């Protein structure tokens, strides 16, 4: 087991050393002049081969490894010599001899072969050993050299030791434990200027207090004391660099920062603590934190803590509670229509609190028309990186109204409010009007248009109508409601029969108007009865013969040919023709046809005509309007002709 230890130490120590240069060494070779050869002496440069020793670089303490490079300090070592280095002090637990052999017969002796001889400055070998833990401090390394050669008897000489490993140093004293207040906190809040308001997070960096040093296992504990209700939200250690720490939130809500490696010295970072300020904290309240210090745990796991003995200094913009950051609400112009629900945004607002969420705000909307205020909905506004307020409302009447929006930040007990006004322009709801086709005798009395209002709350008194009769005359129309729609009626006497384009304009008292066009055909009735045509000739646009000696051959009836004696005028009934009725007349012009014809005239359409004795009769399947041609006379020799332009029934 001892030989295994020696081999391992030799392999480790060889890598750390090379031959040192010593300023006081003499040159190589024999002395010149008349003084004779220099006496043979040896030197040793000793140092700790480890790089993480507790003391200064290269120094040794009891229990440490030490390595001494042996070299010729003066004189000349003859060729084929052996050099034995005996370690007299300190006591050691193990030894190896890089470049030589360990002599077992003489304890703590390394033997080196010098075949070619050696002069001043030449390295002989190395002596590596581990100092016993019981070695007294301040004792020095003591060595003796014995040189033997074939040409001269063995001689013993001293070894001059030097270097940081030539004396046993006491272990370094641990630094004194940190003193109150142990740490300093610099806190920065979430607001844009670094302040922290009630209910917000406050981020604190804790550093070691002036003159303090923290070693592995030691910890500092902080916990918010005021404002009341403030809690630890996060506790984080320093995880980079040689001196690293860990952070944990204890079961009772403290932030505990523990040194994991290295030494945290004054002004260096111990870790971070994030606290959540109480929601009802008053502006100006100081952030006070209790502090405690704990030494490294003993082998049984227990660590001695001092107890919360005071408050740490807290600096930075987050050292006290700032007033809740202001909100800024802005109204926007709104366009709406009476009677129709408006749904959309009525205001926008921004909050200096960068962590604000839509759920943290409440809004009320006064629509400005005397109706009850309502709760508005708040939501994020991507375009402004802020928030908007939206709602839905129906205005009963057109006009301009002022909307008042009040927004409150409700995530804190001392919430603040911002008020904005918006202007809403409520337009009159649009009207939609439509005309119709109408045929009438003169004078006309009836409906010329109908209209609807997009405002379902409209009443008759809201509307007015004007009728342009198409002949240069106009008059006010009468309005009547029919379900959800309204009818416009009027009365007018035309100077001339025929088609007329009637334009009706309807307006709402709110300003909306609509116009409709009606095609009105004014026709007349023949005196003393009605003219007849066959149903084969009744199509619109057909040229017809409604009177004349050749009536029977000029008209086609689906019920068969008409008697030759019918000339086309039926005098019974003498009233206006009507579909589904029958008529009678006498042959030729004995029925008494009128002397003059209307320019547009109602004409009976028959499908069957029969004669019984001197009486001719027929049916009425349609009634059409015929635009009459000139040339008519009540004599069958002067036929009555025209064109069918409309169907009455």
Buried (B, 14 or more C-beta within 10 A) or exposed (E): EEEEBBEEBBEBBBEBBEEBEBEEBBEEEEBEEEEEEBEBBBBBBBBBBBEEBEBEEBBBBBBBBBBBBBBBBBBBBBEBBBBBBBBEBBBBBBBBBBBBEBBEEEEBBBBBEBEEBBBBBBBBBBBBBBBBEEBEEEBEBBBBBBBBBEEEEEEEBEBBBBBBBBBBBEEEEEEEBBEBBBBBBBBBBBBEEBBBBBBBBBBBBBBBBEEBBBBBBBBBBBBBBBBEBBEBBBBBBBEEEEBBBBBBBEEEEBBBBBBBEBBBBBEBBBBBBBBBBBBEBEEEBEBBBBBBBBBBBEEEEEBEEBEBEEBBEBEBBBBBBBBBBEBEBBBBEBEBBBBBEBEEBBBBBBBBBEEBEEEBBBBBBBBBBEEEEBEBBBBEBEEEEBBBBBBEBBBEBBBEBEBBBBBBBEBBEBBBBBBBBBBBEBBBBBBBBBBBEBBBBBEBEBBBBBBBBBBEEBEEEBBBBBBBBBBEEBEEBEBEEEEEBBBBBBEBEBEEBBBBEBBBBBBBBBEBBBBBBBBBBBBBBBEBBBBBBBBEBBEEEBEBBBBBBEBBEBBBBEBEEBBEBBBBBBBBBEEEBBBEEEBBBBBBBEBBBBEEBBBBBBBBBBBBBBBEEEEBBBBBBBBBBBBBBEEBBBBBEEBBBBBBBBBBB
